[in-house]
Amino acid sequence: MGGVLLDLEREPCLEAFHKLGYYKMEEQMDACHPTGLVSIMEHGDITAEQFCDAIIPDCNPGTTREQVKTALMAFCTRFPVYKMELIKELHKKYKVYILSNTNPIVKEGVSKWLAEQSMSFEKDFDGCFFSCDMKLQKPSPEIFQRTIAATGLSAEEILFIDDSPVNISAAKEHGLQTLLYVARTDLRQAVYSYLNDKETSSTKNDIAKAGIMDIAKLIISICMLLAVMMYLFLDLEWCAWAIGILVLLNFTLFVVHKYHTKRNGRK
């Protein structure tokens, strides 16, 4: 989510914590793989309140939980509207999921931003997999295994988009299609460019498969015509068996065609 759907700003976050008198965030805050208390909270081992309570003793006297949460949210810029629109566009044709290393503070903040655009995690995504809820973090193998299983899709049917080369590499190991997104570039262009390339490639493959299918049908039709003629005019009993086998082959081609057509549906 962060880095792909949200632009991340490390310096404003550090500055916000400095104003609170907290100077230990530099060693914890990383765009892709944070450490320390932030990582522990992302893993779901402590709550947002426990995170704040662990930070406050090192802050200025009188610092509140809400101030700590606000400082952490400074790491995320607001959800770009065009990316929200992109999610809606994609959701009309594809299943859309979130798989994110995130924490309950950012999760709640993003939920509020979505609500301002009449969107929500529940309505606009087919599923959301957050590290703080799953108690797993990318790039662990188990988080990919559990996510793939939960979608009901095969790995090769899923396009995984991430800004971390480490996470991309882990996703490839599990058979997912991947797109390494460069932060602050046009996400819409990146996604549609990838999809268009895949569609062009798929069309070429479909044409090739259709050509082979048509040739197979033609051969079966010719063989069936010859078998019928031999059965009628030469009274060869084995031709009846041949006709039955050819009918079965023709039915098999029909089933294979239907299967591939179904796989090209909404994914």
C-alpha positions as CSV (number, residue, x, y, z in Angstrom):
1,M,0.0,0.0,0.0
2,G,2.7,2.5,1.1
3,G,5.0,3.4,-1.8
4,V,2.5,2.2,-4.4
5,L,-0.9,3.7,-3.5
6,L,0.6,6.2,-1.1
7,D,3.7,8.4,-1.6
8,L,6.0,8.1,1.4
9,E,7.8,11.1,3.0
10,R,10.5,10.2,5.5
11,E,11.7,13.7,6.3
12,P,8.4,15.2,7.4
13,C,7.8,12.1,9.6
14,L,11.2,12.6,11.3
15,E,10.6,16.3,11.7
16,A,7.3,15.6,13.3
17,F,8.9,13.3,15.8
18,H,11.7,15.7,16.5
19,K,9.1,18.3,17.4
20,L,7.8,15.8,20.0
21,G,11.4,15.5,21.3
22,Y,11.7,11.9,19.9
23,Y,15.0,11.3,18.0
24,K,15.0,7.5,17.6
25,M,12.8,7.3,14.5
26,E,15.7,7.7,12.1
27,E,16.9,4.2,12.8
28,Q,13.4,2.7,12.5
29,M,11.9,4.4,9.5
30,D,12.5,2.8,6.1
31,A,10.1,3.1,3.1
32,C,10.1,-0.7,2.4
33,H,11.4,-2.5,5.5
34,P,11.2,-0.5,8.8
35,T,12.8,-1.8,12.0
36,G,12.4,-1.4,15.7
37,L,9.0,-0.5,17.2
38,V,7.5,0.3,13.8
39,S,8.3,-3.1,12.5
40,I,7.1,-4.8,15.6
41,M,3.7,-2.9,15.3
42,E,3.6,-3.8,11.6
43,H,4.0,-7.5,12.5
44,G,1.0,-7.2,14.9
45,D,3.0,-7.9,18.0
46,I,2.0,-4.7,19.7
47,T,-1.1,-2.5,19.3
48,A,-1.1,1.2,18.2
49,E,-1.6,2.2,21.8
50,Q,1.3,0.1,23.0
51,F,3.4,1.6,20.3
52,C,2.5,5.1,21.4
53,D,3.1,4.3,25.1
54,A,6.6,2.9,24.2
55,I,7.4,6.2,22.4
56,I,6.0,8.7,24.8
57,P,8.6,8.3,27.6
58,D,11.3,9.5,25.2
59,C,9.2,12.5,24.0
60,N,8.5,15.9,25.5
61,P,6.5,16.0,28.7
62,G,2.8,16.0,28.0
63,T,3.0,14.3,24.6
64,T,-0.2,12.4,23.8
65,R,-1.0,9.2,21.9
66,E,-2.8,11.2,19.2
67,Q,0.3,13.4,18.7
68,V,2.5,10.3,18.2
69,K,-0.1,8.8,15.7
70,T,-0.2,12.1,13.8
71,A,3.7,12.2,13.6
72,L,3.7,8.7,12.3
73,M,1.1,9.5,9.7
74,A,3.3,12.3,8.4
75,F,5.3,9.5,6.7
76,C,2.4,9.1,4.3
77,T,1.1,11.8,2.0
78,R,-2.6,11.8,1.3
79,F,-4.0,9.2,-1.0
80,P,-3.7,10.6,-4.6
81,V,-7.2,10.9,-6.0
82,Y,-6.1,9.6,-9.4
83,K,-5.0,6.4,-7.7
84,M,-8.4,6.0,-6.1
85,E,-10.0,6.4,-9.5
86,L,-7.6,3.8,-10.9
87,I,-8.7,1.3,-8.3
88,K,-12.4,1.9,-9.2
89,E,-11.5,1.5,-13.0
90,L,-9.6,-1.7,-12.4
91,H,-12.3,-3.1,-10.1
92,K,-14.8,-3.1,-12.9
93,K,-12.9,-5.7,-14.8
94,Y,-10.5,-7.3,-12.3
95,K,-10.4,-8.5,-8.7
96,V,-8.4,-6.0,-6.7
97,Y,-6.6,-6.9,-3.5
98,I,-4.3,-5.2,-1.0
99,L,-1.3,-7.0,0.4
100,S,0.5,-4.5,2.6
101,N,3.1,-4.4,5.4
102,T,1.4,-1.8,7.4
103,N,0.4,-0.9,11.0
104,P,-3.0,-0.1,12.6
105,I,-2.2,3.7,12.7
106,V,-1.7,4.0,9.0
107,K,-4.5,1.5,8.3
108,E,-6.9,3.7,10.2
109,G,-5.6,6.9,8.6
110,V,-5.9,5.5,5.0
111,S,-9.4,4.2,5.8
112,K,-10.5,7.8,6.7
113,W,-8.9,9.1,3.4
114,L,-10.9,6.5,1.4
115,A,-14.1,7.4,3.2
116,E,-13.7,11.1,2.1
117,Q,-14.0,9.8,-1.5
118,S,-16.9,7.4,-0.6
119,M,-14.6,4.4,-0.8
120,S,-13.6,1.8,1.7
121,F,-11.4,-1.3,2.1
122,E,-14.5,-3.5,2.2
123,K,-16.4,-2.0,-0.8
124,D,-13.6,-1.3,-3.3
125,F,-11.3,-4.2,-2.7
126,D,-12.0,-8.0,-3.0
127,G,-9.8,-8.6,0.0
128,C,-7.2,-6.8,2.1
129,F,-4.3,-8.6,3.7
130,F,-2.5,-6.4,6.3
131,S,0.7,-7.6,8.0
132,C,-0.5,-6.2,11.4
133,D,-3.6,-8.5,11.2
134,M,-1.9,-11.5,9.7
135,K,1.1,-11.2,12.0
136,L,3.3,-11.9,8.9
137,Q,5.3,-9.5,6.8
138,K,6.5,-9.4,3.2
139,P,8.7,-11.0,2.0
140,S,8.0,-14.1,4.2
141,P,6.9,-17.1,2.1
142,E,3.9,-17.7,4.4
143,I,2.3,-14.3,3.7
144,F,2.3,-15.0,0.0
145,Q,1.1,-18.6,0.4
146,R,-1.8,-17.5,2.7
147,T,-2.8,-14.6,0.4
148,I,-2.8,-16.7,-2.8
149,A,-4.9,-19.4,-1.1
150,A,-7.4,-16.8,0.2
151,T,-8.0,-15.3,-3.2
152,G,-9.0,-18.6,-4.7
153,L,-6.8,-17.8,-7.8
154,S,-3.8,-19.5,-9.0
155,A,-0.5,-17.7,-8.6
156,E,0.0,-17.1,-12.3
157,E,-3.4,-15.3,-12.5
158,I,-2.3,-12.7,-10.0
159,L,-0.3,-9.5,-10.8
160,F,1.6,-8.4,-7.7
161,I,2.7,-4.7,-7.7
162,D,5.3,-3.5,-5.2
163,D,8.0,-0.9,-4.9
164,S,10.4,-3.2,-3.1
165,P,12.8,-5.4,-5.3
166,V,13.0,-7.8,-2.4
167,N,9.3,-8.3,-2.2
168,I,9.1,-8.6,-6.0
169,S,11.7,-11.3,-6.0
170,A,9.8,-13.2,-3.2
171,A,6.6,-13.0,-5.2
172,K,8.2,-14.4,-8.3
173,E,9.4,-17.4,-6.3
174,H,5.8,-18.1,-5.6
175,G,4.8,-17.9,-9.3
176,L,3.0,-14.5,-9.3
177,Q,3.2,-12.1,-12.1
178,T,5.0,-9.0,-10.9
179,L,5.4,-5.3,-11.6
180,L,8.1,-3.3,-9.9
181,Y,6.6,0.2,-9.4
182,V,8.9,3.1,-9.3
183,A,7.8,5.5,-6.5
184,R,6.2,8.8,-7.6
185,T,5.8,7.7,-11.2
186,D,2.4,7.4,-12.9
187,L,0.8,4.3,-11.5
188,R,-2.0,4.3,-14.1
189,Q,0.5,4.4,-17.0
190,A,2.6,1.6,-15.4
191,V,-0.4,-0.7,-14.8
192,Y,-2.1,-0.2,-18.1
193,S,1.2,-0.4,-20.0
194,Y,1.8,-3.8,-18.4
195,L,-1.8,-5.0,-19.0
196,N,-1.7,-3.9,-22.6
197,D,1.5,-5.7,-23.2
198,K,0.0,-8.9,-21.6
199,E,-3.2,-8.5,-23.6
200,T,-1.2,-8.2,-26.8
201,S,0.8,-11.3,-26.0
202,S,-2.3,-13.1,-24.9
203,T,-4.1,-12.2,-28.2
204,K,-1.2,-13.6,-30.2
205,N,-1.2,-16.8,-28.2
206,D,-5.0,-17.0,-28.6
207,I,-4.7,-16.6,-32.4
208,A,-2.1,-19.3,-32.5
209,K,-4.2,-21.6,-30.4
210,A,-7.3,-20.8,-32.5
211,G,-5.3,-21.6,-35.7
212,I,-4.3,-25.0,-34.2
213,M,-7.8,-25.6,-33.1
214,D,-9.2,-24.8,-36.5
215,I,-6.7,-27.1,-38.2
216,A,-7.6,-29.9,-35.7
217,K,-11.3,-29.4,-36.4
218,L,-10.8,-29.5,-40.1
219,I,-8.8,-32.7,-39.9
220,I,-11.4,-34.3,-37.7
221,S,-14.2,-33.2,-40.1
222,I,-12.4,-34.7,-43.1
223,C,-11.7,-37.9,-41.3
224,M,-15.3,-38.1,-40.2
225,L,-16.6,-37.6,-43.7
226,L,-14.3,-40.3,-45.1
227,A,-15.3,-42.7,-42.3
228,V,-19.0,-42.1,-43.0
229,M,-18.6,-42.6,-46.7
230,M,-16.6,-45.8,-46.2
231,Y,-19.2,-47.1,-43.8
232,L,-22.1,-46.3,-46.2
233,F,-20.5,-47.5,-49.4
234,L,-18.1,-50.2,-48.3
235,D,-20.0,-51.4,-45.3
236,L,-16.9,-51.6,-43.1
237,E,-17.9,-52.1,-39.5
238,W,-14.8,-50.7,-38.0
239,C,-15.8,-47.3,-39.6
240,A,-18.6,-47.1,-37.0
241,W,-15.9,-47.2,-34.2
242,A,-13.9,-44.6,-36.1
243,I,-16.9,-42.3,-36.3
244,G,-17.5,-42.7,-32.5
245,I,-13.8,-41.8,-31.7
246,L,-13.9,-38.8,-34.0
247,V,-17.1,-37.5,-32.3
248,L,-15.4,-37.9,-29.0
249,L,-12.3,-36.0,-30.2
250,N,-14.6,-33.2,-31.5
251,F,-16.3,-33.0,-28.1
252,T,-13.0,-32.8,-26.4
253,L,-12.0,-29.9,-28.5
254,F,-15.2,-28.2,-27.6
255,V,-14.6,-28.6,-23.9
256,V,-11.0,-27.3,-24.2
257,H,-12.2,-24.3,-26.0
258,K,-14.8,-23.5,-23.3
259,Y,-12.2,-24.0,-20.6
260,H,-9.8,-21.4,-22.1
261,T,-12.7,-19.0,-22.8
262,K,-13.7,-19.2,-19.1
263,R,-10.1,-18.6,-17.9
264,N,-10.0,-15.4,-20.0
265,G,-12.9,-14.0,-17.9
266,R,-12.8,-11.6,-14.9
267,K,-9.7,-12.2,-12.7
